[in-house]
Amino acid sequence: MSTVLIAGGGLAGMAAAAALGGAGFEVDLFESRPFLGGRATSYPLGDENIDNCQHILLRCCVNLLDFYRRMGVGGRIRFYREFYFIEPGGRISVLRRGRLPAPFHFTGSFLGLKCLARADKLGIARALAALRRERLHRNDLDRISMLDWLLQKRQTPRAIDRFWRQVLVSAVNEDLDRMAAVHGFKVLWLGFVARSDSYEMGIPAVPLGDLYSTEAWRRLPNVRIHLRAAVERIDAEGFVVAGERRTAERYICALPFERLEAVGLPAPRFEHSPITGVHLWFDREITTLPHATLLDRTMQWMFNKDRGRYLQLVVSASRDLTNLSRAEIVDLAIGDLRLFFPRVLEANLVKAHVIKEMRATFSAAPDTEALRPPAQSATPNVFLAGDWTRTGWPATMEGAVRSGYIAAEAVAKAAGRAERFLLPDIA
């Protein structure tokens, strides 16, 4: 029976473990923290578990959905068919698919968006048509920023701020002027253009940590999870864990890229992009909306976590919040919410919690793709996984799972087995 050791219990490491375990490999996964999930996890705060930040997926995230299926938790993802755009003052616009086939499925609701003017909509429509033409033919999309491309397409300032930025910054976790256009194209094509249902937004109905619970791993008895077990070194001879040498036939490093040098592996020179999550509990219902994108303010997205009383706000690429105190961020969040939800003016804030993920993802900047390593490392029996590896996707949960599956396929191939774990993109 082929044996594999995996360092790192984030989505990349777990995906590799689930794929290989399901194919009959004997797998040991080592995670330094007392819980799994990496940057997509939850932990206790008082008498409840909270997510470190709200994570979402779209229907086009086929490998992430496959991983949830392997874990037996696919039914714990709740999908929504509407995107709510709220302007300061409270006016709501809704984007949902209609009866027309892709790529025209948004036509009716898009034309009805009150947050955009006619010139904005015409410009967006032209740009989406150009995206369909250019996505397979331009060879400079990794070298220019998404903002460069949008300006080439003569997008209006309102279209950039209220449509492109709201959709893409949250998806890629990078500002438009720092985001390689290739990543914006990937999100827009697969999530909004290629298929009429691919935009549907999935939100876990349980804390993220519940998706990878001990109960879920019982489905794969040949996968053994070792928590509070930091891998100190990785080389051709195996792992060093708590000073003890652990060996197997093959090894996968699924650690964050900034941890590689500490374990003896060469590390790519990426920058980080932060995410800030703001958790607010009120003494009354603030909104009945399940979620919304908040226009023209610092807070970008709102998620209704519990009957309108517990709201989670997310700011992606949140460099402007880095030097603010948590109290200042809470004040900023409350100030923003008052512009969208009048009930905040009468409500009392019961408690608040701010989570700054300073190393949330690698920065998907221009000229970065060539730096992303493949699954095979320079050491024949050591393989790499992580959303920062060469997955064809930006740093998303889908990208992380893809990396785990790609590494698992490389391990299987090295073991003389032709296994296919990675599912192709929808288009």
N, C-alpha and C positions, 0 to 999 in steps of 0.2 A: 504494500500500500504506500503510495507516494505521500511524503510529509512536507508540510509548508509551515513556516513561521511568518507571522505578519506583525509589524510594528505600527501601532496607531489604530485607535478605535473610532475614528471619524467615519464618515460615509464611504470614503474610498476604501479604507481597510475593511469595513464591514461588508461592503459589496463584494470585494475579492474573496472574503471568507465565506460568504453565503454561496457564491458561484462555485468555488472549489469544493466546499463542503457538500453541496448538492450533487457534485460530479464524483463523489466518493473519495476525495483527498482527505487526509488527516491534517487538520488545521489547528494551530494554536495562535491566538491573537492576544497581543500584549498592549495594554492601555495604561498610561501613567496615572490617570485620574480615577476616581471611584465610580465613574459612570461613562457610558458610551455616548457617541454622537458628535464629538469634536465641537465645531462651531455651530452645529445644528442640534442643540440639546436643551434639556430643562433641568432645573434643580430646585430644591426646597427654598421657599421664602416664607417664613412664618408657618402658617397652617396649610399652605398650598404650594403646588409646583408651578413655576413659571418658565417660559421659554427664554433663552438668552436674547432672542430677537425673533420676531414673527418671520417664519420662513414659508414661502408659498411655492407652488409649482403650477405649470400649465399642462394641458393634455398632451402637448408635444414632448413632454419629458418622459419618453417611453421607457428608458432604462431605469429611471427612478421609480416609476410605477411598477416595473418588473421586480425591482428589489423589494418593494413593499409587498408584492404578491408572494415572493419567496419567503418573506417573514410572516405571512398570513395576516397582514394588517391593512391590506388595500381598502377594506371597507371603512377604515377610520379616517379616510380623506373625504372631505365634503367639497363638492364642486359647485361653483357659482357661474352663472351665464351672463351676469351683468357687471359692468364696470361703472362705478359712480364717480363723477367728477363734480366737486363742490367748489363754488366760488366764494370768496369772502362776502358775507351777507346771506349765505345759505342757499343760493340758487343751485339746483342739481341738474346735471345732464347725465344721461344714461347711454352707454354704448353696449349694444347686444346684437347678436346675429339675427338676420331676417330669413326670408325664404329663398333668396337668390343663392346660387352656388358660389363657392370660392372662385376667384378672389373678390367677389362683389357682395359678400354676405353681410357686410356692415353698412351697405349703402343707405338704407332707410334711417337707421339710428344715427349714423355719422352726419348725414345732412341735417338732422334735428338737434345736434349738439348746440346748446345755447351758449356755451362757454367759448365758442369759436365764431369768428365772423366769416362771411362768404369768401373773402380773399384768402383767409387762413385755410379753409377747407379745400379750395381749388389748388392751392399750393401743395398741401399734403397729398391730395389725390395724384398730382403730377409726380411728386417725389416717390410715392409708392409704385407708380407705373415704371418710373426709372429704375427703382430697386429691382423689379422683376427682370428688366432687361439687362442690368449691369452686374448682377450678383455673380454670374458665372464667367463674365468676360473681362472685367477690370482686374488688373494685376497689382493695383496700388492700394487696395483697401486695408491692408495691414500697415501701410506707411502714412496714411492720412487719418485725421481724427474724424469722428462722426460729425462734429460741428463743421469741419471743413466741407464735408460732403453736403450737409444741409444748406450751407451758404452757397455752394455751387448750384444747388437746386432752387435758390432764391426763396427760401422759406421766410415767412414773416416772423418778427420777434415774438408775436403772440403764439404762433404755431409752434415755434421752438420751445417756448416756456410752458405752454399749457398742454401740448401733446407729446412731442418728441422727448422732452426732458422727463416728463412724468412717467412715461412708459419705460424709457431706456435706462435712466440712471438707477432706478430701482432694480431692474433686471440684471444689469452688468456691474452694479456698484462702482460706478466711475462717472465723473462729470463728462459732458459731451465733448469738451475741448481736450480731455485727457484719454478718451476712449477711442481705440482703433475702430475705424468704420466697419471692419470685418465682423466685429462682435455685434454691433448694432444691426447689421444686415442679418446675422444669424437669428437674433431674437425676433426681428420683424417678419422675416420670411416664414420661419417655422411657427411662430406664435400667433401671427395675425393675418397672414396672406395665404399660405399654402393649403390650408384645410379649414372648413367652416367651423369646426368645433375645437380646434387646437388652442384657441385663446382661453378656454374655460379655466378658471382659476381654482386650484385645489388648495384648501387650507386644512391642516390636521385638526380633527375634532377632539383630540386629546393632546396632552403635553407631548412634546417631541420625544422625550425620553421613553415614553410608553411604547413608541413604535419599535424600539429595539430592546425590549424588556427580556428578562431571563426566560419568561414564558415563551416569547417568540423564538428564542434560540433553541428551545427544546425540539423544534422541528428539524434541527440539524445536529444530531447527537455527536457527530464526529468533528464538530467545531467546539473548541474549548476556549472560553473567554477568561483572561487573567487581568483583573483590575488592580489598580495601585501597583502596577508592575512596569516601571519605566525601562525602556530599552536604552542602555548606556553606550553600546557600540554595535556597529553592523559591519561585517566583513565576510570574506569568502568562507570563513570557518564557522560562521553563525552569529548569534546575538549574544551580547552580555547583558544579563538582567539581574539587578541586585548583586553584582559581582560574580554571578554564576554563568558559565558558558552553556548556552542552549543551542542544540544543533538539529538540523533537518536536511532534507535534500535540496530544498530551495527556500528563498527568502523574499519577502516583499516589504519594502519600506514605504509606508503610507503616512509618514509624518509631514507636518507643515514644512515648507521649503526652508524656513529660517532655522529649523532644527537639524538639518542635514549635517552641517559641519561638526556639530557637537557629537554626532555618532560616527564620525569618520568618513562621511561621504561628501563629494563635491556638491556645492549648492549653486543654483542659478541666482543671478543678481537681479531680483525683482524688487519693486517697491510695493508697499502695502496700501490698501485703501480701506478706511474705517467705516463702520456702521454703528449708529447709536440707536438703542431701543429705549423708549420712555413708557413706563407702566404707570397708569393712573387709576386709582380707585375712588369713586365718588359715592355719596350717600343717596343718590337717586339716579334714575335713568337719564342719560344724556342724549342718546339717539337710538333709533330702531334700525338704522342701516347696519348691515353686516360688516361693511368695509367701505372705504372711500379714499380717493386720492384728493388731497387738499391743495388747491391751486394758489400760486403766488405767495406762499409762505415758506418758512423754514421746514416745518413738519411736512413730510411728503405723503405719508399714508396713515390711515387710521383703521384699526381692526377692533371690532366689537367682540370682546372675549367672554362677557358674562352679562347678558340682559341690559346692555347699555350702561352698566355701572362700572365695569372694568374695561378700560380702553388701552390698547397698546398702539403707540405711535412709532414710526420708523423713519429715520433719516439715513439714506445711503450716501456714500462718499462724503461723510460728515466731518471733513477737515475743519470747517468753521466752528465746530463745537468742541474741538479737541482741548482748547485752553479754558473753556468755561467750566465752572463748578457744577456739580449735580443740582444744586439749588437754583442756579441760574438757568440751567436747561429746563427744569420743571417750570419755572416762571415763564420762560419762553413758550413752552408747550401750552400752558394754560392760556396765555395771551393769544396764541394762534387759534386754539379751540373756540374761544369766545366769539371769534369772527365767523365761525361756521355753525356753531350749535348754541343758540341763545340760552338753553337750559344750564349751561356752564355758569352763567352769571348768578343763578340762584342756588347752585349746588355747593356742597362743602367737599373739599378734598380730604378723603379719609387717610390715604397714604399714597406714597409715590416711590418709584424705584427707577434708577437710570443705569443702563448697562452700556459702557463704551467698549466696543470690540475694535481696538486699535489695529489689530492685525487680521481683520475679518477676511479679506481676500487679497490676492495679488492684484496690482493695478494693471488693467487690461489696456495698456498704453500702446500707441503706434510703435512698430519695430520690436514688439515683444514676442510674437509668435515663434520666431526663429530661435529664441532662447529657451523655449519650453522643451524639456527633454522627452524622449520616447520612454516606453515602459522598460526596455532593456537597458540596464546600466552598463558601466564599463567592466563590471565583474560578472562573469557568465551566469552565476547562480543567484544573483541579486537583482530584483526588479523594483521598479518605482511606480507608485500610484499617488494620486492627489489631484485636486482640481487645477493645480499649476502645471501638470504634465501636458503632453501634446494630445488633447482630447478632441480638438475641433470645436470645442465649446468654450464660452467664457467661464469664469469662476462661479458656478452655480451648483446646486445639489445634483442636477442632472450631470454636469461635468464631472463632479466627484465620483458618482456611481459609474459613469463611463470609464473613468480612469481605473477604477477597481476591476471592472470587467475586462478591460484591455490587458491589465497586468495578469489577471487570472488566465486569460487565453495564452499569454506568453509563457506562463508557468506550465500550463498543460502541454503546450507545444514542446517545451524543453523536456518534458517527461515522456514524450513520444505519443501524445494523445491529441487528436484534432477536435478540440472542444470549441463550440461557438456560444459565447455568453452575450456579447454586445449586440443589441438590436439596432437596426439601421434607423436613421432619422425618417420622419414621416414623409419627407419629400426632398 
